[in-house]
Amino acid sequence: MPLPFYVSPEQMMQDKAEYARKGITKGKSIIALAGKQGMLLVAENPSSSLNKISEVYDRIAFAGAGKYSEFENLRKAGIRYADLKGYAYGREDVTAKSLANAYSQTIGNIFSQEMKPLEVEILVVEVGEATAQDEMYRISFDGAIADERGYASIGGQAEELRLYLKEKYEEGTTLEASLKLAVKALEASANQKVRAHNLEVAILDRSHPGRRFRRFTAAELVGLAGDLES
Amino acid sequence: MFLDLSYSGSSFCDLVTGRLPFLLTRWDHLHFSPEELGPLAKGTTVLALKYRDGVAIAGDRQATEGTQIATRRIEKVFKADEHSAIAIAGVAGPCLELARLFQTELEHYEKLEGVELSTEGKANKLSQMVKMNFPMALQGLVVIPIFVGYDRRRDEGKIYKYDVTGGRYEEAEYHATGSGGSHARASMKKQHRAEMDEGAAIHSALEALYDAAEEDIGTAGPDFVRGIFPTVKTVTAQGILDVQEDQVRAVCQRIMEARPRSH
């Protein structure tokens, strides 16, 4: 039996990372912004049924960029995790932090053990009583987890968006202002106009009791953002 | 708790049964005698009736342990999701578990699939869950729910009643179950009109509970001294709403005052 070629672990990880990064760069981007009313999630998504943003639990939402089938699987696993935990303990015991850690472990294991890494980048966000208690976790294809404050971006243009938001983001802005900022950031990074029907927007509404996740229709977005075309 | 990427179903019930079976009550292998079951808390009367805009669902607040009162403030009517509610009668422990499991089941499905189950789908799922309980029902741990929902596709309210085998029957007008169920049904029979408005429906529901409380020792009437009143919820095209306690108190007051003093 012929021996397989020797590939150093370092080389193997590099190849996998490059492969995953290439897959993610092809996809569109998603922005999360913490504001006065809650946590706003904005994704460029031409499909109205294949979602990139989803409710996970009362205060927690999920966003995935990259390969749809892979982040969809992660999304469902997250909902199962949250519902099981909430049923076994209590609704308050389901936190974004523990969910983000579980994602980090799982994605990290797949990256180091499987031939093909996941071509995904995900966001797990939790809305608190006030902006100071908001939490945002960005988890990349290798399981690396980053704790973000105020704003976060994932997907193809994540880096450009991060730089843009770093300059323009302000704390405690209204929903309308947050949405306008997100649209401007997406337009700047893609260098073209964004239209409402190509956007998927949802909010974790701070003031809403119980399940805080709510989606916006294209018509609502036009009403909120003013100069946005449907 | 772990992230499970291999599972693919949309049912929370199946997920728990498969992954964390100890979370569900399973005493099929044990055998209780009536003496042991006597002291278990039992929920008493719950009812539902249709009216012009949808369905009203209500229940008294008492649970009994044999001839003792277990609690005066138990909640037997629950919001299942935005467009449906469940009321339960039977042994309190398994009843409350069923209600909570059913709520989680509907929410879980909605989040995974991105759409609510149809009213029919919810009613069928509940039927399967009641059937799961059948071996325990044989030993006396009976769970009997009433399920109501607003079917937005057909634009009408629906009432489903169940038996211990999981049998699911749609009711056209009204239904009541639990220890005072037959008295409540007799009361609603005289008052129910399909075109009645919300106020009349709430009145009829509370009057039926009042009648049940007069005839059945397990059912509690409105308690003006302690300030404990029946729970009433309405399910319409606008979603599920709690009828506020002030309103329930006022209607109960009217019912009480309308009764002949010599009773």
Interface residues (C-beta under 8 A of the other chain):
Chain A: S49 N51 S54 E55 V56 N73 L74 K76 A77 G78 I79 R80 Y81 D83 L84 K85 G86 Y87 A88 S98 A102 Y103 Q105 T106 R211
Chain B: M1 F2 L3 D4 L5 Y7 S8 F12 L15 V16 R19 L20 L23 R100 L101 T104 E107 H108 K111 L112 G114
